[in-house]
Amino acid sequence: MICPTCEYEYVEGIKVCPDCKTELIPNEDFEGNLTNPDDYVIVYTCSETYEAEMLKANLKGAEIEALVLSQKDRSYPGVGDLSVVKLLVKKDSAQEALEIINDINSSIN
């Protein structure tokens, strides 16, 4: 058994994590739900984290799981902002996510 929150493994017979009080699940169920980078595709890139986070919130409203990958490094001084922020969704949700993002962007223009 494993805690899906803490990721600590426990001996058989224990049903609830003593640390966070989350119900334990079988190891097989936990490993079957791990996030795999191959399951995700980039659906949007921008230069500002807040823009990607706002789109992520809209996708969440449509029950589409999304991740924001920011490559910003504020400790590195430089001219201009050359960093890229990426919005990723699971492959099977990519088409719907793109439609939502395009609708949002077309309403702004």
Residue pairs with C-beta under 8 A, 6 or more apart in sequence:
1 9
1 10
1 11
1 12
1 14
1 15
1 24
1 25
1 26
1 27
2 8
2 9
2 10
2 24
2 25
2 26
2 27
2 30
3 10
3 17
3 19
3 20
3 22
3 24
4 22
4 24
4 25
4 30
4 33
5 17
5 20
5 22
6 17
6 19
6 20
6 22
7 30
8 17
8 19
9 27
10 17
10 24
14 24
15 23
15 24
16 22
16 23
16 24
17 23
17 24
39 90
39 91
40 67
40 88
40 89
40 90
40 91
41 88
41 89
41 90
41 91
41 94
42 86
42 87
42 88
43 87
43 88
43 89
43 94
43 97
43 98
43 101
44 52
44 55
44 86
44 87
44 101
45 84
45 85
45 86
45 87
46 52
46 84
46 85
46 87
47 81
47 83
47 84
47 85
48 85
49 68
49 70
49 72
49 85
51 85
52 68
52 70
52 85
52 86
52 87
53 68
55 66
55 87
55 101
55 104
56 66
56 67
56 68
56 87
58 100
58 101
58 104
59 65
59 66
59 89
59 97
59 100
59 101
60 66
62 96
62 97
62 100
64 89
64 90
64 93
64 96
64 97
64 100
65 89
65 90
65 93
66 87
66 88
66 89
66 97
67 87
67 88
67 89
68 85
68 86
68 87
68 88
69 85
69 86
69 87
69 88
70 83
70 85
70 86
71 83
71 84
71 85
71 86
72 81
72 83
72 85
73 83
87 101
89 97
